[in-house]
Amino acid sequence: MPKVSFNNKNATFFKSLKKEVDLYFSNKNIRQSGDRRLHSKTIILILTALGIYISLLFWQDIPVILGISMCGILGFTLAAIGFNVMHDACHGSYSSKNWVNQTLGLTLNTLGGNSFIWKQKHNIVHHTYTNVDGVDDDIAKSPFIRHCSTQKWNPMHRYQHLYIIFLYAISSFAWVFFFDFEKYLKKRVHTTQLQKMQFSDHLVFWFSKVMYLVFYVGLPVLLLGWKPWLIGFVAMHLVMGFTLAIVFQLAHVVEETSFEFVHEDDKVIENEWAIHQVNTTSNFAPGNAIISWWAGGLNYQVEHHLFPRISHVHYPELSKIVRMKCEEFGVKYNSMPTMFEAVRSHFRFIKELGQRPAGI
């Protein structure tokens, strides 16, 4: 893997920003981890998911349309658990207590994923090399999707803005049943070596995958039959996959964000790490309290990428500080006023990338 580094010789932006953020928490006399706002969401979302799951298993003669709708709502709720509970916990920002973060990080395993691999893929690779083509696994080269202009174009990409909706919808299937195993067996996240797994990490990986099959496949098939299970399982995953994919795509793959490229040679990115994060990230619907609650603050992606160890419940206030510092240092602060505008920008960008580049 080529070495990618940042020009941090004059890293005055983040130093000044962090000083203001630390002062904010000191003056407010509050912790940077989650508080009752996050704790209440955790209870609501987990109880909602459990209630729907149990109802689907034991509600006799449930109407077909209602059953399918509940499966879709379950997928939507599981995605929200990922946004709110798992995401903060795996970043170590849910609680000041490490055991709480470790435990709640395992909510990802109940969704079918694996917290150990996700931390390598997301916390280390994505958060360090955001939108760096050739390193960031979130925009890894694919024959189906062209995420940025440095990736090879093929004729199929002409239609990617149409079929990408289907790919997003099946993304959680691929994640649970293929990509986790690929990374586990290859011991790599794209071009980055996976950190060594301890025996307990291997045990959790296989045990949670088996338990996923037990609770999401075996038990429903046993109680409901394979046809109702299949329809419900597909409905749940299509909603969960699309919801997870679109929210994360809106943060980085839009017209406003920038990309870098690394191939075989080492690369030094001209900006300091923090400015690179701002350039490659965009907020959406920051003033929408409902979206902020549901998306776990992921609509404040700029703040999240600058301060991933701070809980998302603090991002609305921190955004005022970050925006002020961006103006002071002449750094463009990317932010879409609504989620609808962000979605439009994403699909316009994907459609543009799908057009045949000049000279081909």
C-alpha positions in Angstrom: 0.0 0.0 0.0 1.4 3.5 -0.9 1.9 5.9 2.0 -0.6 8.7 2.1 0.3 11.7 4.4 -1.0 15.2 5.0 0.9 18.5 5.1 0.5 19.2 8.8 3.5 21.5 9.0 1.3 24.6 9.5 -1.8 22.9 11.0 -3.2 26.0 12.5 -6.8 25.5 11.5 -7.4 22.4 13.7 -5.4 23.7 16.6 -7.5 26.9 16.7 -10.7 24.9 16.2 -10.0 22.4 18.9 -9.1 25.1 21.4 -12.6 26.7 20.9 -14.4 23.3 21.1 -12.5 22.4 24.3 -13.4 25.8 25.7 -17.1 25.2 24.9 -17.2 22.0 26.9 -15.2 23.5 29.7 -17.5 26.5 30.0 -20.6 24.4 29.8 -19.1 21.9 32.3 -20.4 18.9 30.3 -18.8 15.7 29.0 -18.1 15.1 25.3 -19.8 11.7 25.4 -23.5 11.1 25.1 -26.1 12.2 27.6 -29.8 11.5 28.4 -30.8 12.6 24.8 -28.8 9.7 23.5 -29.8 7.3 26.2 -33.5 7.9 25.6 -33.1 7.3 21.9 -31.3 4.1 22.6 -34.2 2.8 24.7 -36.8 4.0 22.2 -35.1 2.5 19.2 -34.1 -0.9 20.7 -37.5 -1.4 22.3 -39.2 -0.5 19.0 -37.1 -3.0 17.1 -37.7 -5.7 19.6 -41.5 -5.0 19.7 -41.8 -5.3 15.9 -39.6 -8.4 15.8 -41.6 -10.2 18.4 -44.9 -9.1 16.9 -43.9 -10.4 13.5 -43.1 -13.8 15.0 -46.1 -14.3 17.2 -48.9 -12.2 15.7 -51.2 -14.9 14.3 -52.9 -14.2 10.9 -51.2 -10.8 10.4 -52.4 -9.2 7.2 -49.8 -9.7 4.4 -49.5 -6.0 3.6 -49.2 -5.0 7.2 -46.6 -7.7 7.8 -44.4 -6.6 4.9 -44.8 -3.0 6.1 -43.7 -3.9 9.6 -40.6 -5.7 8.1 -39.7 -2.5 6.3 -40.2 -0.5 9.4 -38.0 -2.9 11.3 -35.3 -2.4 8.7 -35.6 1.4 9.0 -35.4 1.1 12.8 -32.4 -1.2 12.7 -30.7 1.4 10.4 -31.5 4.1 13.0 -29.9 1.9 15.7 -26.8 1.8 13.5 -26.8 5.6 13.1 -27.4 6.4 16.7 -26.2 3.7 19.1 -23.7 1.6 17.2 -22.0 4.6 15.5 -21.3 6.6 18.6 -20.4 3.4 20.6 -17.9 2.2 18.0 -16.3 5.6 17.9 -16.0 5.5 21.7 -18.2 8.6 22.0 -21.4 7.0 23.4 -20.0 6.9 27.0 -16.9 7.9 28.9 -16.8 4.2 30.1 -15.0 2.0 27.6 -17.0 -1.2 28.5 -20.3 0.6 27.7 -18.9 1.6 24.3 -17.6 -1.9 23.6 -20.9 -3.5 24.6 -23.2 -1.2 22.7 -20.8 -1.4 19.7 -22.0 -5.0 19.4 -25.4 -3.7 18.3 -23.8 -3.7 14.9 -23.4 -7.5 15.2 -27.1 -7.8 15.9 -27.7 -6.0 12.5 -25.5 -8.7 10.9 -22.2 -6.9 10.7 -19.1 -7.1 12.8 -17.9 -4.3 15.1 -14.2 -5.2 14.9 -14.0 -5.1 11.1 -16.2 -2.0 11.0 -13.9 -0.1 13.3 -11.0 -0.8 11.0 -12.9 0.1 7.9 -14.6 3.2 9.2 -12.7 4.6 12.2 -9.2 4.1 10.8 -9.4 3.9 7.0 -12.4 6.0 6.1 -11.9 8.7 8.8 -8.2 9.1 8.0 -8.3 8.9 4.2 -11.7 10.2 3.4 -12.5 10.3 -0.3 -8.9 9.2 -1.2 -9.5 6.9 -4.2 -7.3 3.9 -3.8 -7.5 3.8 0.0 -10.9 4.7 1.3 -13.0 1.5 1.2 -16.3 3.5 1.0 -15.4 4.6 -2.5 -13.5 1.4 -3.5 -13.2 0.8 -7.2 -16.2 -1.2 -8.5 -17.3 -2.4 -12.0 -20.8 -1.1 -11.1 -20.3 2.3 -9.5 -18.0 5.1 -10.5 -17.7 7.3 -7.4 -15.1 9.8 -8.7 -13.5 11.0 -11.9 -10.2 9.1 -11.2 -11.9 5.8 -11.4 -12.1 3.8 -14.6 -15.2 4.4 -16.7 -17.1 1.6 -18.5 -20.3 1.8 -20.6 -22.4 0.4 -17.8 -21.8 3.6 -15.8 -24.1 5.5 -18.2 -27.0 4.1 -16.3 -25.6 4.0 -12.8 -27.8 6.9 -11.6 -30.8 4.6 -12.4 -29.6 1.2 -11.1 -27.7 2.5 -8.1 -31.0 2.6 -6.2 -31.1 -1.2 -6.5 -27.5 -1.5 -5.5 -28.1 0.6 -2.4 -31.1 -1.5 -1.5 -29.2 -4.8 -1.6 -26.1 -3.3 0.0 -26.8 -4.7 3.5 -27.2 -8.2 2.0 -23.8 -7.9 0.5 -22.3 -6.4 3.7 -23.7 -9.2 6.0 -23.2 -12.2 3.7 -20.2 -11.3 1.6 -18.0 -8.2 2.4 -17.5 -9.1 6.1 -16.3 -12.5 5.2 -14.1 -11.2 2.4 -12.4 -8.8 4.7 -12.1 -11.4 7.5 -10.6 -14.1 5.2 -8.3 -11.7 3.2 -7.4 -9.8 6.4 -7.6 -6.6 4.5 -9.9 -3.5 4.2 -9.4 -2.6 0.6 -5.6 -1.8 0.4 -5.1 -1.6 4.2 -4.0 -4.6 6.3 -6.6 -5.6 8.9 -5.3 -5.4 12.5 -4.5 -8.7 14.1 -7.6 -10.3 15.6 -7.4 -11.8 19.1 -9.1 -15.2 19.8 -12.1 -13.3 21.4 -12.5 -11.3 18.2 -12.6 -14.5 16.1 -15.1 -16.0 18.5 -17.4 -13.0 18.4 -17.2 -12.8 14.6 -18.4 -16.4 14.2 -20.8 -16.6 17.1 -22.6 -13.4 16.1 -22.9 -14.5 12.5 -24.4 -17.8 13.6 -26.8 -16.0 16.0 -27.8 -13.7 13.2 -28.8 -16.8 11.1 -30.6 -18.2 14.2 -32.7 -15.1 14.9 -33.2 -13.7 11.4 -33.5 -17.0 9.5 -33.9 -20.1 11.5 -36.5 -19.0 14.1 -38.7 -17.1 11.6 -38.7 -20.0 9.2 -39.6 -22.4 12.0 -42.5 -20.3 13.3 -43.8 -18.8 10.1 -42.6 -20.9 7.2 -40.0 -20.1 4.6 -42.2 -18.1 2.2 -43.4 -15.5 4.7 -39.9 -15.4 6.1 -38.3 -14.8 2.7 -40.7 -12.0 1.8 -40.2 -10.3 5.2 -36.4 -10.8 5.3 -36.1 -9.2 1.8 -38.3 -6.3 2.7 -36.4 -5.6 5.9 -33.0 -5.7 4.1 -34.1 -3.6 1.2 -35.2 -0.8 3.5 -32.3 -1.1 5.8 -29.7 -1.3 3.0 -31.1 1.7 1.1 -31.4 3.8 4.3 -27.9 3.1 5.4 -26.4 3.6 2.0 -28.1 6.9 1.1 -27.3 8.6 4.4 -23.6 7.7 4.2 -23.4 8.7 0.5 -24.9 12.1 1.1 -22.0 12.9 3.3 -19.2 12.5 0.8 -20.4 11.7 -2.7 -22.0 14.9 -3.7 -21.1 17.7 -6.1 -19.7 19.9 -3.3 -17.1 17.5 -1.9 -13.6 16.9 -3.3 -11.6 13.7 -3.9 -7.9 12.7 -3.9 -6.2 9.8 -5.8 -3.4 7.6 -4.9 -2.1 4.7 -7.1 1.4 3.2 -6.6 3.5 6.1 -5.5 3.4 7.7 -2.0 1.2 10.8 -1.9 1.3 13.9 0.3 -2.0 15.7 0.4 -1.4 19.5 0.4 -3.7 20.4 3.2 -3.6 19.5 6.8 -5.8 16.5 7.8 -8.6 18.7 9.3 -9.0 20.8 6.2 -9.0 17.6 4.1 -11.9 16.4 6.2 -13.9 19.6 5.6 -13.2 19.6 1.9 -14.3 16.0 1.4 -17.4 16.1 3.6 -20.8 17.8 3.5 -23.6 18.3 6.0 -27.3 18.1 5.0 -30.5 19.4 6.7 -28.6 20.7 9.7 -31.6 22.7 10.9 -34.0 19.7 10.7 -34.5 18.4 14.3 -36.3 15.2 13.1 -33.6 14.2 10.7 -30.9 15.0 13.3 -32.7 12.8 15.8 -33.2 9.9 13.4 -29.9 10.0 11.6 -27.8 10.2 14.8 -26.3 13.5 13.8 -24.8 12.1 10.6 -26.3 15.1 8.9 -23.5 17.0 10.7 -20.8 15.0 8.9 -18.3 17.9 8.9 -18.4 18.1 12.7 -18.3 14.3 13.0 -15.2 13.9 10.8 -13.4 16.6 12.7 -14.4 15.3 16.2 -15.4 11.6 15.8 -14.8 11.0 19.5 -17.5 13.5 20.5 -21.0 12.3 20.7 -23.4 13.4 17.9 -25.8 15.0 20.4 -23.3 17.9 20.7 -22.9 18.5 16.9 -25.6 21.2 16.4 -23.8 23.5 18.9 -20.4 22.6 17.6 -21.4 23.4 14.1 -21.6 27.0 15.0 -18.0 27.0 16.1 -16.8 25.0 13.1 -18.6 27.3 10.6 -17.1 30.3 12.3 -13.6 28.9 12.2 -14.0 27.9 8.5 -14.9 31.4 7.7 -11.9 32.7 9.7 -9.5 30.5 7.9 -11.1 30.7 4.4 -12.1 27.1 4.3 -15.3 26.2 2.4 -17.9 24.7 4.7 -20.1 22.3 2.7 -23.7 22.2 3.9 -27.0 21.4 2.1 -30.0 23.1 3.6 -32.3 20.1 3.1 -32.0 16.3 2.7 -33.9 16.6 -0.6 -31.2 19.0 -2.0 -28.5 16.6 -0.8 -30.2 13.7 -2.6 -30.5 15.7 -5.8 -26.8 16.6 -5.6 -25.8 13.0 -5.1 -27.8 11.7 -8.0 -26.7 14.6 -10.3 -23.1 13.8 -9.4 -23.5 10.1 -10.0 -25.2 10.8 -13.3 -22.4 13.1 -14.4 -19.7 10.6 -13.5 -21.6 8.0 -15.6 -21.1 10.0 -18.7 -18.3 9.0 -21.1 -15.2 11.0 -20.3 -13.5 13.0 -23.1 -10.8 11.1 -24.9 -12.4 7.6 -24.4 
